[in-house]
Amino acid sequence: MHVAIEASLPPSSLEVQGVFGTFTQREASSQNVAPEDTGAAQLDAPHEAQRLTVVLVSTSDEVLDVLHIDREAREPTQAEQLELVERVKADLAAGEGEQIELKPWVRPRDHKESEIVKTIVAFGNTRGGRLYIGAKPTGIPEGRSALHKALPTKNGTAPDEVEQAAREWLREVLQERLRRPPPVEDRVVHVHGEPILCVVVERGSETPYATIENDIFIRKGASNRRPDPHSELPALVGNPSQVVDTSVWSS
């Protein structure tokens, strides 16, 4: 990957850090590269990499910029898919907690979209988490009929097209309802033959994350709430930039 740098500092005083990850492992490998005299740098992306976080730092270790880049996700191997399904099943059985949230399928523009937005903001500001859309509070999948009801389609529409429509709906929500989204990955996982939209949210390096109305939330237990303006909000505002938080799938 070719990285072009525009900075007021000379290239000799800069370093480019690249962190490559996959859907289930946020940090799979990393590279540190010194820019060329022209200000360009070359990062060699592993074949399995699906996400890249590029961090521009000075030789004094000051973080100057952070950029998250998604590669169009490849189809997972059978082993990876089985591993992911088993993890989703375990999360659904465990129920909601600090890093797990269960939500039903939601119609576009429905007021319940705000609950999904709050959860993504709260996860991004705290420890990250997994949001499962299309699940009942008991952890049982709502089923494909509930998905079709939330996202009406023409008769004969292929199941994978409906599932892709659900992913596109989520991405529109992120774009329209958040000031700046934290690192998010989404995938449709089939549990007992029924679709679940699995949304993995990382704790981001650019907190605080907020809704388009500038509302900030954090995660405490199984609830999303506003941070205390005196003890919790300053920590978010002053959060030092970091490459990545890897706790989402390891908890």
C-alpha positions in Angstrom: 0.0 0.0 0.0 1.4 3.4 -1.0 1.0 6.1 1.6 1.5 9.8 0.6 2.2 12.2 3.5 1.5 15.9 3.7 3.1 17.4 6.7 5.0 20.5 7.8 7.7 18.4 9.4 10.5 16.9 7.3 10.1 13.2 6.4 13.2 12.4 8.5 11.3 13.3 11.6 8.3 11.1 10.9 7.4 7.4 11.1 4.4 5.6 9.6 3.0 2.7 11.7 0.6 0.3 10.0 -1.5 -2.2 12.0 -3.2 -4.9 10.0 -6.2 -6.8 11.3 -8.9 -9.2 10.4 -12.6 -9.5 11.4 -11.9 -11.5 14.5 -8.5 -10.2 15.4 -8.1 -6.4 15.4 -4.2 -6.5 15.5 -2.9 -9.4 13.4 0.4 -7.8 12.4 2.1 -4.4 12.3 4.8 -2.5 10.5 6.9 0.6 11.2 8.2 2.4 8.1 10.3 5.5 7.8 9.1 7.8 5.0 11.2 8.4 1.9 12.6 11.8 1.2 9.6 12.5 -1.0 7.3 12.0 1.9 6.0 8.6 0.6 5.9 5.3 2.5 5.2 1.8 1.4 3.3 -0.7 3.6 3.1 -4.4 2.6 -0.4 -5.6 3.5 -0.7 -9.3 4.4 -3.0 -11.3 2.2 -5.5 -12.0 5.0 -5.7 -8.4 6.2 -9.1 -6.8 6.1 -8.5 -3.6 8.0 -5.6 -1.2 8.3 -4.9 1.5 10.9 -2.3 4.0 9.7 -0.7 6.1 12.4 1.6 9.0 11.6 4.0 9.8 14.5 7.0 12.1 15.0 10.3 10.9 16.2 9.3 12.4 19.6 6.4 9.8 19.7 3.8 12.5 19.2 0.7 11.1 17.3 0.0 13.4 14.4 -2.8 11.6 12.6 -4.7 8.3 12.6 -6.5 6.8 9.6 -8.7 3.6 9.5 -9.0 1.9 6.1 -11.3 -1.1 5.3 -10.6 -3.6 2.6 -13.7 -5.2 1.0 -14.0 -8.2 3.2 -13.1 -11.6 1.7 -15.2 -14.5 2.3 -14.1 -16.3 5.5 -12.8 -19.8 5.4 -15.0 -22.6 6.7 -13.0 -22.8 9.9 -13.2 -19.0 10.4 -17.0 -19.1 9.8 -17.5 -21.9 12.3 -15.3 -20.2 14.9 -17.4 -17.0 14.5 -20.7 -18.8 14.7 -19.7 -20.5 17.9 -18.6 -17.2 19.4 -21.9 -15.6 18.4 -23.9 -18.5 19.9 -21.9 -18.1 23.2 -22.6 -14.4 23.3 -26.3 -14.8 22.7 -26.5 -17.4 25.4 -24.6 -15.2 27.9 -26.9 -12.3 27.3 -26.3 -8.6 27.6 -23.4 -7.2 29.5 -20.7 -4.5 29.3 -19.5 -5.7 25.8 -22.6 -7.5 24.5 -25.9 -5.9 23.3 -28.9 -7.6 21.7 -31.3 -5.7 19.5 -34.2 -6.6 17.2 -34.4 -5.8 13.5 -35.3 -2.2 13.1 -37.1 -0.4 10.3 -35.0 2.4 8.6 -35.8 5.8 10.3 -37.6 4.1 13.1 -37.0 5.8 16.5 -35.4 2.6 17.8 -32.4 3.4 15.5 -31.3 5.8 18.2 -30.8 2.8 20.6 -28.4 1.2 18.2 -26.6 4.5 17.7 -26.2 5.0 21.4 -24.8 1.5 21.8 -22.2 2.0 19.1 -21.1 5.3 20.5 -20.9 3.9 24.1 -18.8 0.9 22.9 -16.5 3.1 21.0 -15.9 5.3 24.0 -15.4 2.5 26.5 -14.0 -1.0 25.9 -15.6 -1.9 22.6 -18.2 -4.6 22.2 -20.4 -6.8 20.0 -23.9 -5.6 19.0 -26.2 -8.3 17.6 -29.1 -7.1 15.6 -31.9 -9.5 14.9 -31.9 -11.2 18.4 -34.6 -11.3 21.1 -33.7 -10.3 24.7 -33.5 -14.1 25.4 -30.7 -14.5 22.8 -33.0 -16.3 20.3 -32.7 -15.1 16.7 -35.9 -13.3 15.6 -35.8 -15.1 12.2 -35.7 -14.2 8.6 -39.4 -13.2 8.6 -38.6 -10.4 11.1 -35.8 -9.2 8.8 -38.1 -9.1 5.8 -40.7 -7.2 7.8 -38.1 -4.6 8.9 -36.6 -4.2 5.4 -39.4 -4.9 2.9 -38.2 -6.2 -0.4 -39.8 -7.3 -3.7 -41.0 -10.9 -3.9 -38.3 -13.2 -5.1 -35.4 -11.2 -3.7 -32.6 -13.5 -2.8 -31.8 -14.0 0.9 -28.3 -12.8 0.5 -29.5 -9.6 -1.1 -31.8 -8.9 1.9 -28.9 -9.5 4.2 -26.7 -7.1 2.2 -29.5 -4.5 2.4 -29.3 -4.8 6.2 -25.6 -4.2 6.2 -26.1 -1.2 3.9 -28.8 0.2 6.2 -26.4 -0.1 9.2 -23.6 1.8 7.3 -26.1 4.6 6.4 -27.0 4.9 10.1 -23.3 5.2 11.0 -22.7 7.8 8.3 -25.9 9.9 9.0 -26.3 9.5 12.8 -22.8 9.8 14.2 -20.4 12.7 14.2 -17.5 10.3 13.6 -17.9 6.5 13.9 -15.5 4.4 15.9 -13.9 1.4 14.1 -16.8 -0.9 13.2 -17.0 -4.1 11.3 -20.2 -5.9 10.3 -21.1 -9.4 9.1 -24.3 -11.4 8.8 -23.9 -14.7 10.8 -26.4 -17.5 10.6 -27.4 -19.0 13.9 -29.6 -22.1 13.7 -30.2 -21.1 10.1 -31.4 -17.5 11.0 -29.6 -14.3 10.1 -28.0 -12.2 12.8 -26.2 -8.9 12.0 -23.0 -9.0 14.0 -21.5 -5.6 14.6 -18.1 -5.5 16.2 -17.2 -2.1 17.6 -13.7 -1.3 18.8 -12.7 1.3 21.4 -11.5 4.0 19.1 -8.4 6.3 19.3 -10.4 9.5 18.6 -12.7 9.7 21.6 -15.1 11.1 22.5 -17.5 9.7 19.9 -20.9 11.3 19.7 -24.2 11.3 17.9 -25.0 13.8 15.3 -26.7 15.8 18.1 -23.4 15.8 20.0 -24.6 13.4 22.6 -21.9 11.3 24.2 -22.4 7.9 25.9 -20.3 5.4 27.7 -21.0 1.8 28.6 -21.6 0.8 32.2 -22.7 -2.8 32.8 -25.4 -3.5 30.2 -26.5 0.1 30.0 -25.5 3.2 27.9 -25.3 6.4 29.9 -23.9 9.9 29.7 -20.4 10.3 31.2 -20.0 12.3 34.4 -18.9 15.8 33.2 -16.4 16.1 36.0 -14.8 12.6 36.4 -15.5 10.7 33.2 -15.8 13.1 30.3 -12.4 14.7 30.8 -10.8 11.3 30.5 -12.4 10.8 27.1 -11.5 14.2 25.8 -7.9 13.8 27.0 -7.6 10.2 25.8 -4.2 9.8 24.2 -4.3 8.5 20.7 -3.6 4.7 20.5 -3.2 2.4 17.7 -5.8 -0.1 18.8 -7.6 -1.8 21.7 -7.7 -5.5 21.2 -10.1 -6.4 24.1 -13.3 -6.8 22.0 -12.8 -10.4 21.0 -10.6 -11.4 23.9 -12.9 -10.7 26.7 
